[in-house]
Amino acid sequence: MSWVSKTLNSTLGKKLLMALTGLFLILFLVVHLGGNLQLLLPDGGQSFNVYSYNMATNPLIRVVSIGNFAFILLHVVYSIILTRYNKNSRPVAYAVSKPQLNSTWSSRNMGILGTLILIFLLVHLKGFWYEFKFGELPTTVYDGVTYKNVFAIVSEAYSNIFYVAFYVVSMGFLGFHLSHGFASAFQTLGLNHVKYSPLINKVGIGFSIIVPALFALIPLIMYFKTL
């Protein structure tokens, strides 16, 4: 067995992979948010439709997209493995340690939060990514070029109060997940120092509030525009 296999099969290796995939997905959230904010531009969806077209046709971005799906899968698989390992290594769950005093609610419920986020992700992908790739979308023309009108199906989805509520609540789950996962990833990578940890924790808390809040604001604003 090579050192790579030994590392990935060790508990530390699994945690490192979780941290690295988690940080990649955090970076993806920032990029994805930047794209989604174009939904709010007062141009009838042109910027978002052109952005969606470029994301789907640029060869480099397509490779990154495949990598992103792979990282999501790895993150999910290794989170399940580590959760089961932790549960098996602690047959009497927190009998003495009183976790409510020694850990946050988010850290104790990362598995549940991750599962809820995964459910949201599957619904979200089915409604938008799958439809973009395989569905019959309306089209629009800008400067003589035909684009799939993704803005139209997003606007339709965000005119449904139940979907908007589902989206907003899911962003709340994401915020709680990030509030622990952000700092935990850096700690796993060895950046746990009295000099840097307070800053990392503050950045993590800020990120876990601001990014999900901005994501949630987009469907809320678009919904209220339909009233």
C-alpha positions in Angstrom: 0.0 0.0 0.0 1.4 3.4 -1.0 1.9 6.2 1.4 -1.0 8.0 -0.4 -3.4 5.2 0.3 -2.2 4.8 3.9 -2.7 8.5 4.5 -6.2 8.6 2.9 -7.2 5.5 4.9 -6.0 7.0 8.2 -8.3 9.1 10.4 -6.0 12.1 10.0 -6.0 11.6 6.2 -9.8 11.5 6.1 -10.0 14.7 8.2 -7.4 16.4 5.9 -9.4 15.5 2.8 -12.6 16.8 4.5 -10.8 20.0 5.3 -9.4 20.5 1.8 -12.6 19.7 0.0 -14.5 21.9 2.4 -12.2 24.9 1.7 -12.6 24.3 -2.0 -16.4 24.3 -1.6 -16.1 27.5 0.4 -14.3 29.1 -2.5 -16.9 27.8 -4.9 -19.6 29.5 -2.7 -17.9 32.9 -3.2 -17.7 32.4 -7.0 -21.3 31.1 -7.2 -22.6 34.0 -5.1 -20.9 36.4 -7.5 -22.7 34.8 -10.4 -26.1 34.7 -8.6 -25.9 38.4 -7.6 -26.2 39.2 -11.3 -29.8 38.1 -11.1 -30.5 41.4 -9.3 -29.0 43.6 -12.1 -31.7 45.7 -13.8 -31.0 44.4 -17.3 -33.8 41.8 -17.7 -31.5 38.9 -17.0 -29.0 39.5 -19.8 -25.9 39.5 -17.5 -27.0 36.3 -15.8 -27.9 34.6 -19.1 -24.5 35.5 -20.6 -22.8 34.4 -17.4 -24.6 31.0 -17.5 -23.7 30.5 -21.1 -20.0 31.3 -20.4 -20.0 28.9 -17.4 -21.4 26.1 -19.6 -19.2 26.6 -22.7 -15.8 27.6 -21.3 -13.6 24.4 -21.4 -11.6 25.4 -18.2 -14.8 26.1 -16.2 -16.3 22.8 -17.4 -13.3 21.0 -16.0 -13.5 22.9 -12.7 -17.2 22.1 -12.6 -16.5 18.4 -12.8 -13.9 18.8 -10.1 -16.5 20.6 -8.0 -18.9 17.7 -8.2 -16.1 15.3 -7.3 -15.2 17.4 -4.3 -18.9 17.5 -3.1 -19.0 13.7 -3.4 -15.8 13.2 -1.5 -16.9 15.7 1.2 -20.2 13.8 1.6 -18.6 10.3 1.6 -15.8 11.2 4.0 -18.2 13.0 6.3 -20.3 9.8 6.6 -17.2 7.7 7.2 -15.9 10.0 9.9 -19.3 10.4 11.6 -19.6 6.6 11.8 -16.1 6.3 13.0 -16.7 8.8 15.8 -19.9 7.2 16.8 -18.3 3.7 16.9 -15.3 5.0 18.9 -17.7 6.5 21.5 -20.3 3.9 22.2 -21.7 5.8 25.2 -22.5 9.1 23.7 -21.2 12.0 25.8 -22.1 10.3 29.1 -19.7 12.4 31.1 -18.3 15.1 28.8 -21.5 17.3 28.7 -21.1 18.4 25.1 -23.4 21.4 25.5 -20.8 22.9 27.7 -17.7 22.0 25.7 -18.9 22.4 22.1 -21.3 24.4 19.9 -24.6 23.3 18.7 -23.3 23.4 15.1 -20.3 21.2 15.8 -22.5 18.6 17.5 -24.9 18.5 14.5 -22.6 18.8 11.5 -23.9 15.5 10.1 -27.6 16.6 10.3 -26.8 20.0 8.9 -24.8 18.4 6.1 -27.7 16.0 5.2 -30.2 18.9 5.1 -27.8 20.9 2.9 -27.4 17.9 0.6 -31.2 17.6 0.2 -31.3 21.2 -0.7 -28.5 20.8 -3.2 -30.2 17.9 -4.9 -33.4 19.8 -5.3 -31.5 22.9 -6.5 -29.5 20.9 -9.0 -32.6 19.2 -10.3 -34.5 22.5 -10.7 -31.7 24.5 -12.4 -28.6 22.6 -13.5 -30.5 19.6 -14.8 -33.0 21.8 -16.6 -30.2 23.9 -18.1 -28.3 20.8 -19.4 -31.2 18.6 -20.5 -34.4 20.5 -20.3 -36.3 22.6 -23.0 -35.5 26.1 -21.9 -36.8 29.3 -23.5 -34.2 31.2 -25.5 -33.4 34.9 -25.9 -31.1 36.8 -28.2 -28.5 39.4 -27.4 -26.4 41.0 -30.1 -27.4 38.3 -32.6 -26.4 35.5 -30.3 -29.0 33.0 -28.9 -28.8 32.2 -25.2 -30.8 29.9 -23.0 -33.0 32.1 -20.9 -32.0 30.7 -17.5 -33.1 33.9 -15.9 -36.7 33.0 -16.8 -36.8 29.7 -15.0 -35.0 31.2 -12.0 -37.5 34.0 -11.9 -40.4 31.5 -12.1 -38.9 29.4 -9.3 -38.4 32.5 -7.1 -42.0 33.6 -7.6 -43.1 30.5 -5.6 -43.2 31.4 -1.9 -42.7 27.8 -0.8 -39.5 27.4 -2.8 -38.3 30.7 -1.6 -39.0 29.6 2.0 -37.2 26.3 1.4 -34.2 28.2 0.0 -34.0 30.7 2.8 -34.2 28.0 5.5 -31.6 26.0 3.7 -29.3 28.9 3.7 -29.8 29.1 7.5 -28.6 25.5 7.7 -25.6 26.4 5.5 -24.7 29.2 7.8 -24.7 27.0 10.9 -22.6 24.4 9.0 -20.1 27.0 7.9 -19.9 28.5 11.4 -18.1 25.4 12.6 -16.7 24.0 9.3 -14.7 27.1 8.3 -12.5 27.3 11.4 -12.4 23.6 11.8 -10.9 23.2 8.3 -8.0 25.5 9.1 -7.5 23.8 12.4 -7.3 20.4 10.7 -4.6 21.8 8.4 -2.5 22.8 11.4 -3.4 26.5 11.5 -4.3 26.4 15.1 -2.2 29.0 16.8 -3.0 31.5 19.6 -1.9 34.3 17.2 -4.1 33.3 14.2 -7.0 31.3 15.5 -9.0 34.2 16.9 -8.8 36.0 13.5 -9.7 32.8 11.6 -12.7 32.2 14.0 -13.9 35.8 13.4 -13.6 35.5 9.6 -15.4 32.2 9.8 -18.3 33.6 11.7 -18.5 36.6 9.4 -18.4 34.4 6.3 -21.0 32.0 7.8 -23.4 35.0 8.3 -22.7 37.2 5.2 -22.5 34.6 2.4 -25.7 32.6 3.3 -27.5 35.9 4.0 -26.6 37.2 0.5 -27.7 34.0 -1.1 -31.0 34.1 0.8 -31.6 37.8 -0.1 -31.6 37.0 -3.9 -34.8 34.9 -4.0 -36.4 37.1 -1.4 -35.8 40.3 -3.4 -37.0 38.5 -6.6 -40.1 37.2 -4.9 -41.1 40.6 -3.6 -40.6 42.1 -7.0 -43.4 39.8 -8.3 -46.0 41.1 -5.7 
